[in-house]
Structure formats: C-alpha cells, structure tokens
Amino acid sequence: VERMRQFSPENLSLMEFRSERDYELCAKIRAQHSLLGQLGREFRRELHMTDDSRYFKKRLGKQLKGGELPLYEGKMIFQFDSHFAPGTYYVVEKEIRDELRHKELYRLAQFVREARIKDLEGRPVPEKKAELETLLAEVFRQKKFKLHCECPRLAYRDVGSSTNERTVIVSMIKPDVLLGNTLNYLTPFSYSVDSRGELSQDFIPADETAYLLAIMNSLVLNYFARNKVSAHVNIHQLYELPVPKLAGKLRARLAAAAEKLMASPHDPKERARLEVVVARDAYGLDAADWEHLTGTFTYGSGDSKAELDETIAHSRELW
C-alpha cells in the first residue's frame, strides 16, 4: 500500500508488473524523484477534433497560404520529430483567433480571481465578470500578450499503448500550429502580478523544455509508463511520471542532447548516448538494470524498430 501511494499519490491507481524484477526496477526509477505534476507545470489540450471540427478544412495535399495554419494530430509526430507524417487538416487563422483569445482571457480571469488580486495595471479589479473580461482584453491587447499557439510548445501523443514500440512520444511543435486533442501540450507560459499590480506572461525557459523533452522521451520513462497505461497516456498518468530535479552540467547536457536530436531525430548513436546519460546519471540505474529494461522493448517492426534495436545495441556498448 505504501508503494502504491508512492507510485500514484493522486489517483491511487494500480500499476501492473509482469515480474518481481519489473516491480523492483520501477521502484528504483520512482525513488524519491518529484513527479511531473509536482513541478508546477501544466499540460492541456487546444482544439477538439469533434467539438471544433467546424474550423477544420481538408488539406488534400495543398500548400498552405498566408493566414492558413496547419492542424497537428498525434499521428504526425514521433519522438523528437515533429514532421513524422503529413497533416490532414488546416485552419484559417482569422476564423479561429477569436475562439483562442476567448479561451485565454477566460484562463487569465480565472488566474486573477484565484490570486485575489485587488488592483491591476493601476485600476481596481472589477467584481462583475463582464467588466473584468473587458479590462483583461484591454490589458492583453496593450501588452501584446501571446496566445499559446504563437509559442514553441512541447507536446505529447495521447495515444500510446503499452505494447507499442514507444509509449510516451514527445516532440517540440513550432509556433503558428494548432493542436488537436490527440496532442496535449505543455503550457508555454504562466501569469504573474507584481507588487504594483503589473501583469506579465512568464515563459518557460527553453533549456527547461529541452530537458523535459529528453527525460520524457527516454526509454527509462517509457518503460515506467508501460506499467501504468493501456492504450492512452492521459494527463493524470503523465503527471505521475518521476522526473529527476537536475541542475548544473547534467541538466544542460541533457537539454543540449535534446536540441541535437530535434535537428536529427533518427540518429541511433546520438540517441544511445542520451539514453545512457538519462538512465545512469539521472536515474541511477546500473548495467544489469539497463540490460533488463531494454530487453522489454520487443514490440514494433520495420525501419523504426530497426532504429530502436540499433540504439539499444549502441547503448549497451556504451555501458
């Protein structure tokens, strides 16, 4: 029971282990690391493939013009690779912008109310909802605040079976791209108000995003997640993945490796180097742990499975 609470403190969900060795190894990976949901970051979805379908238009192989933005679905990305498969839909920016702005102003109003802010930008915060929204819309415009889609974003695929080649699949998405609900993304900024009532958008540092990208795509975290999920990686399960709080040279090294792989996502040797650093230096695994862990990645076929096998072979040589 104590271990169950450590693995899943919020949901108290049961992990399913194939063997005693898997149980012991997952306990070692969990250790005393913070869970992703405890890092003060938030994942969310942007558009729903059914509820927002009125905005979606079929690409049919056409090149997009100015004012037309691609819509990404989960199947379009792979680990470190945001160009894994072509897109099916696009949206017209002027048709969707008001909807996205409305959602962001709602979140901003929620932040102001929950923070119990009295004065904002030199004015008392209105009590009435409509007046507050009017004030925030004015501040948003004057300060040229960004929408989420105008920022680079870390996103992961919702569909991720425990018997797929990989389970947690994460990539960076460039700005001016809209995301369907099969991709959940890391909110690229939060809001804060200083002592003078000045409102600001605080962006997640690029090196932190790159570091999370390296950790979340690792075989270690994929192995751990496979004992938690079946066919989907929902946000609650994602928040319960253990993430080491690293600083200094090791954190910078992982972030730099992630940046390298974003430029060349299918380089088995570079990937193997990253995997070993994550497993050995971030999670404290040894060679026997790595041998067992990598031996469980038997699913898949074709070129991507061959690439995975080559990565694993190189990583074992590095140990």
C-alpha positions in Angstrom: 0.0 0.0 0.0 2.8 2.4 0.8 4.4 1.7 -2.6 1.1 2.1 -4.4 0.8 5.6 -2.8 4.3 6.4 -3.8 3.7 5.4 -7.4 0.3 7.1 -7.6 -0.3 9.6 -4.8 -3.2 11.5 -6.5 -5.1 8.7 -8.3 -4.1 5.7 -6.2 -4.1 3.7 -9.4 -2.5 0.2 -9.5 0.5 -0.4 -11.7 0.7 -3.8 -13.4 4.0 -5.5 -13.3 5.0 -8.6 -15.4 7.6 -9.8 -12.9 9.2 -9.1 -9.5 12.2 -7.7 -11.4 9.9 -5.1 -13.1 8.5 -4.1 -9.7 11.9 -3.6 -8.2 13.2 -1.7 -11.2 10.2 0.7 -11.3 10.6 1.3 -7.5 14.2 2.2 -8.2 13.2 4.6 -11.0 10.5 6.2 -8.9 12.8 6.6 -5.9 12.4 10.0 -4.3 12.1 11.9 -7.5 9.4 14.5 -7.9 6.5 13.6 -10.1 5.9 15.6 -13.3 2.7 17.0 -11.8 4.7 18.4 -8.9 6.9 20.6 -11.0 4.4 23.4 -11.2 3.8 23.0 -15.0 0.6 22.3 -16.7 -0.4 20.2 -19.8 -3.7 20.9 -21.6 -5.4 20.4 -25.0 -6.1 23.2 -27.5 -8.8 22.1 -30.0 -11.1 19.0 -30.1 -11.3 17.0 -33.2 -15.1 16.8 -32.9 -16.3 19.8 -31.0 -14.2 22.3 -33.0 -14.5 20.5 -36.4 -16.3 23.5 -37.9 -12.9 25.2 -38.1 -11.1 22.3 -39.8 -10.5 22.2 -43.6 -9.0 19.3 -45.6 -5.6 20.0 -46.9 -5.8 17.4 -49.8 -2.1 17.9 -50.4 -2.3 21.6 -50.9 0.4 24.1 -49.8 -0.9 26.4 -47.2 -1.1 30.1 -47.9 -0.7 33.1 -45.6 -3.3 33.1 -42.9 -3.7 29.3 -43.1 -2.3 27.4 -40.2 -1.6 23.6 -40.0 -3.6 21.5 -37.6 -1.4 18.8 -35.9 -2.7 15.4 -34.7 -0.9 12.9 -32.6 0.0 10.6 -35.5 2.0 13.4 -37.1 4.8 13.4 -34.5 7.3 10.9 -33.2 10.0 11.2 -30.5 11.9 14.5 -31.2 10.3 14.5 -34.7 7.5 17.0 -35.5 7.5 16.1 -39.2 6.9 12.3 -38.8 3.8 12.2 -41.0 1.9 14.7 -43.2 -1.1 16.6 -42.0 -4.8 16.2 -43.0 -6.3 19.5 -41.9 -5.6 23.2 -41.6 -7.5 26.1 -40.1 -7.9 29.8 -41.2 -6.3 32.0 -38.6 -8.9 34.8 -38.7 -11.6 32.2 -38.1 -10.0 30.6 -35.0 -8.2 33.5 -33.4 -11.2 34.9 -31.6 -12.0 31.5 -30.1 -8.4 31.0 -28.9 -8.3 34.5 -27.5 -11.6 34.0 -25.7 -10.2 30.8 -24.0 -7.0 32.6 -23.0 -8.9 35.5 -21.5 -11.1 33.1 -19.5 -7.9 31.5 -18.1 -6.5 34.9 -17.3 -9.7 35.9 -15.5 -9.6 32.7 -13.5 -6.0 33.4 -12.5 -6.9 37.0 -11.3 -9.8 35.7 -9.3 -7.9 32.8 -7.7 -5.0 35.0 -6.8 -7.4 37.5 -5.2 -5.8 40.4 -7.0 -7.2 43.8 -5.8 -5.5 46.2 -8.3 -4.4 45.5 -11.8 -2.4 47.9 -14.0 -3.3 50.9 -11.8 -7.1 50.1 -11.7 -9.2 48.3 -9.2 -10.2 44.8 -10.3 -13.9 44.9 -11.2 -16.2 42.5 -9.4 -18.5 41.9 -12.3 -17.5 39.2 -14.8 -18.2 41.3 -17.9 -16.2 44.3 -16.6 -13.3 42.1 -15.6 -13.2 40.5 -19.1 -13.3 43.9 -20.7 -10.3 45.1 -18.6 -8.3 42.0 -19.3 -8.9 42.2 -23.0 -7.6 45.7 -23.0 -4.5 44.7 -21.0 -3.9 41.7 -23.2 -4.0 43.9 -26.3 -1.9 46.8 -24.9 0.8 44.5 -23.6 0.8 42.4 -26.8 0.4 39.2 -24.9 0.8 36.0 -26.9 -1.6 33.1 -27.4 -0.3 29.5 -26.8 -0.2 28.8 -30.5 2.2 31.7 -31.1 4.9 30.0 -29.0 7.1 26.9 -29.5 5.4 24.1 -27.5 6.3 20.7 -26.1 3.5 18.2 -27.0 2.9 14.5 -26.5 0.7 12.0 -28.2 -2.4 10.9 -26.2 -2.4 7.5 -28.0 0.4 5.4 -26.5 -0.2 1.7 -25.9 2.0 -0.3 -23.5 2.6 -2.7 -26.4 3.6 0.0 -28.9 7.2 0.5 -29.9 7.2 3.6 -27.7 4.6 4.7 -25.3 5.4 8.3 -24.3 6.0 10.2 -27.6 7.0 13.8 -27.3 8.3 16.5 -29.7 8.6 20.2 -30.0 6.0 22.0 -32.1 6.9 25.2 -33.9 4.8 28.4 -33.5 1.7 29.1 -35.6 0.5 25.5 -35.5 -2.8 24.4 -33.9 -3.1 21.1 -32.0 -6.0 18.6 -32.0 -7.0 16.8 -28.8 -4.7 13.7 -29.6 -1.8 16.0 -28.7 -1.6 17.5 -25.2 0.9 20.3 -24.8 2.9 21.9 -22.0 1.5 25.4 -21.4 4.4 27.7 -22.6 3.8 30.4 -20.0 2.1 31.4 -16.8 0.9 34.7 -15.5 2.1 36.7 -12.5 1.4 40.1 -10.9 4.0 42.2 -9.1 3.5 44.4 -6.0 2.5 47.3 -8.3 -0.3 45.3 -10.0 1.7 44.9 -13.2 0.6 41.8 -15.1 3.1 39.7 -17.1 3.5 36.5 -19.0 6.3 34.3 -17.7 7.7 32.0 -20.3 9.2 28.6 -19.5 12.9 28.7 -20.3 13.9 26.9 -23.4 16.5 24.8 -21.6 13.8 23.5 -19.2 11.6 22.5 -22.1 14.5 20.7 -23.8 15.4 18.9 -20.6 11.9 17.7 -20.1 11.9 16.6 -23.8 15.0 14.4 -23.2 13.6 12.9 -20.0 10.1 12.2 -21.3 11.3 10.5 -24.5 13.8 8.3 -22.6 13.5 4.5 -22.6 13.6 4.7 -18.8 10.4 6.8 -18.6 8.8 4.8 -21.4 9.5 1.6 -19.5 8.0 3.0 -16.3 4.9 4.4 -18.1 4.2 0.9 -19.7 3.3 -0.4 -16.3 0.7 2.4 -15.8 -1.1 2.7 -19.2 -3.0 0.5 -21.6 -4.0 2.3 -24.8 -3.8 6.0 -23.9 -1.5 8.2 -21.9 -3.9 10.6 -20.2 -2.7 13.7 -18.4 -3.3 12.2 -14.9 -1.0 9.3 -15.8 1.6 11.7 -17.3 1.7 13.8 -14.1 2.6 10.6 -12.2 5.9 10.0 -14.1 9.0 10.5 -11.9 11.3 13.3 -13.2 14.7 14.0 -11.5 15.2 17.6 -10.5 18.6 18.1 -12.0 20.7 21.2 -12.2 24.0 22.4 -13.5 26.1 20.5 -16.1 24.0 17.3 -16.2 20.8 19.2 -16.9 22.5 21.3 -19.5 24.0 18.2 -21.1 20.5 16.6 -21.4 19.0 19.8 -22.8 21.8 20.1 -25.4 21.3 16.4 -26.4 17.6 17.0 -26.9 18.3 20.1 -29.1 20.7 17.9 -31.2 18.1 15.2 -31.7 15.4 17.7 -32.7 17.7 18.6 -35.6 18.4 14.9 -36.3 15.8 12.8 -34.6 16.8 9.4 -36.2 20.4 9.2 -35.2 20.8 5.9 -33.2 24.3 6.7 -31.9 23.3 10.2 -30.6 20.2 8.7 -29.2 22.1 6.0 -27.4 24.4 8.5 -25.8 21.4 10.4 -24.4 19.7 7.2 -23.2 22.8 6.1 -21.2 23.2 9.5 -19.5 19.5 9.6 -18.5 19.5 6.0 -17.2 22.9 6.0 -15.4 23.3 9.6 -14.3 19.7 10.9 -13.9 18.0 7.8 -12.5 21.0 5.9 -11.0 20.5 2.6 -12.9 23.3 0.1 -13.4 24.3 -2.1 -16.3 22.1 -5.0 -15.1 19.1 -2.7 -14.8 19.7 -1.4 -18.3 20.0 -4.9 -19.8 16.7 -5.9 -18.3 14.9 -2.6 -19.2 16.0 -2.6 -22.8 15.2 -6.3 -23.2 11.5 -5.4 -22.7 11.4 -3.3 -25.9 10.4 -6.1 -28.2 7.4 -4.6 -30.0 7.3 -3.0 -33.4 8.6 -3.7 -36.9 10.1 -2.1 -40.0 12.6 0.8 -40.1 11.6 2.3 -36.8 12.1 -1.0 -34.9 15.4 -1.4 -36.6 16.4 2.1 -35.5 15.4 1.3 -31.9 17.3 -2.0 -31.9 20.4 -0.2 -33.2 20.0 2.5 -30.5 19.8 -0.2 -27.8 22.8 -2.1 -29.2 24.9 1.2 -29.1 23.7 2.0 -25.6 24.8 -1.4 -24.3 28.2 -0.9 -25.8 28.5 2.5 -24.1 27.7 0.9 -20.7 
